Amino acid sequence: MGNLLSLLLEGLGHAAMMGWEIWWALVLGFAISAIVQAWAPHERVEALLSGPGAAPIARATGFGAASSSCSYAAIAIAKSLFQKGASSAASLAFQFASTNLVWELGLVIWVLMGWQFTLAEYLGGIVMILLMWAMLRLFVSKQLEEEAREHARGADTGHEHHIAATNIPLREKLTDSQSWSDVAHNFRGDWQMLWKEIVIGLLLAGYIALLGNDFFNGLFLTGAPPLVQTVWGAVIGPVIAMLSFVCSVGNIPLAAVLWSGGLSFAGVIAFIFADLIVLPIIVAYRKYYGNAYAARIVALMFVTMVIAALIIDLVFGLAGLIPSTRPSTDDVFGMVKLDYKAVLNAIATAAFIALWTITARRGAKDPICGMSVDKRVALTAEVDGRVWYFCGANCQQKFTAEHSTDAGRSEL
């Protein structure tokens, strides 16, 4: 019993120490992402994503890189784009970009594993998009694509993350209180969507690190020739990700542990890429697009993730950019001490409190999804003299329908 308690405390300690390591990077990344989301002209970009050719793919990539890193938000927005006429290639490019080319992901990767992994993640994200575009028709026919679009238009996909944004010139946004309120609400919205992923990711990393070298050596074939380790890692990495249920920035702590445990460079990169094919998201694909299309895009994404990871591994190997030494468990989880990280964490905490305070003062809670929304710009509905606030039309319509039903029952 004492040994079990000791292991529980050790795992929690690892998770807490890794949280200390990445706290400032998370806050800075989410803040930058919130500014981009609030101040980028999304509506104009959405209108330019339909049609064939390279231009819609490039726009979708840019739009994704300027969006939230939440994988669930990414697939919901991609579904919406697909409904409105964006091609499969453009919607998938958006998903890849929003989960691989965003600020907060790169910052956390840099802090935990080094700049080489951040560079590999960004370059690999672009390679994945190019591979997906080149191989799309091998997996998805035009007929199946249109059938999936019709399915998506009729699917009840639930809540979609609403982006707070005010349409005024950028120069005015710098001094406009409403624009900064938009930033604060996007910041809070991303945290509300991702905090569970982050906590689960930290706990998984903390406890998986306790499994020891024997477990990792067997799983990663560390005694096999380097080529076998590289290829096996690129295949097993996405499989581990699929089974971990953790996506977005939440899987980076576990990626650091896998790298420390002996997983190949290609395997770690493939693992990070695979946040779009974790099991809960595959279920969402089935709901959005139907079984046939979901199965094919998952297969397409798996193949592109493996090939992209192998290409990046080859290029980085030839350039001498693959780190030659691996961090120990102590290096991965770090320790609390008075250094630059302590200063950055203090600044990050102050920024977090300031942005959260703005939402508390100007915001209200959406009764359907629980998101914080700005009362000055939110959609509203009045029931029995009380005004309710909503993040978007879906939540407003659901609330109105529920209360209309309740009113009808009371009359009976």
Number of C-alpha atoms within 10 A of each C-alpha: 6 7 8 9 10 11 14 14 14 16 21 18 17 25 23 19 20 23 19 18 22 20 20 25 24 23 20 21 20 26 24 18 24 27 20 21 23 27 23 17 17 17 9 9 14 18 13 15 26 22 13 12 12 12 14 24 27 16 19 30 25 18 23 26 23 25 28 28 28 25 25 23 22 26 24 21 20 23 24 20 21 26 20 16 18 25 23 26 26 29 28 27 28 31 31 29 26 30 31 30 25 24 24 24 26 24 20 24 24 17 16 23 22 15 16 14 23 22 17 23 24 16 15 28 26 19 19 25 25 17 18 25 19 11 14 19 14 10 15 18 13 12 9 15 18 17 15 23 25 16 18 22 16 12 13 10 16 10 16 20 20 18 21 25 24 20 13 12 10 14 8 10 16 11 10 13 12 17 22 21 25 25 29 29 29 31 27 23 24 21 17 13 17 21 13 13 19 22 18 21 24 25 23 22 27 28 20 17 23 16 11 11 13 9 12 19 15 11 15 22 18 18 10 12 9 12 10 15 21 24 18 20 29 27 22 19 27 27 17 16 24 21 12 17 18 26 29 26 27 27 27 25 28 26 25 23 26 23 20 22 25 22 28 27 26 29 31 27 30 32 29 27 30 27 27 27 24 21 16 15 19 18 14 16 23 17 16 26 24 19 14 14 23 20 16 17 20 18 14 19 22 20 18 25 31 26 21 28 33 23 16 22 24 16 14 19 13 10 9 10 15 19 15 6 7 14 17 13 17 11 13 24 26 17 15 13 8 8 8 9 17 16 12 15 20 14 14 19 14 12 16 19 10 13 19 18 13 19 24 16 11 16 22 20 18 22 15 16 15 14 22 25 30 25 19 13 16 19 17 17 14 10 10 5 7 7 10 18 25 28 30 19 15 17 21 20 14 14 18 16 12 10 13 12 11 11 11 9 9 7 6 5
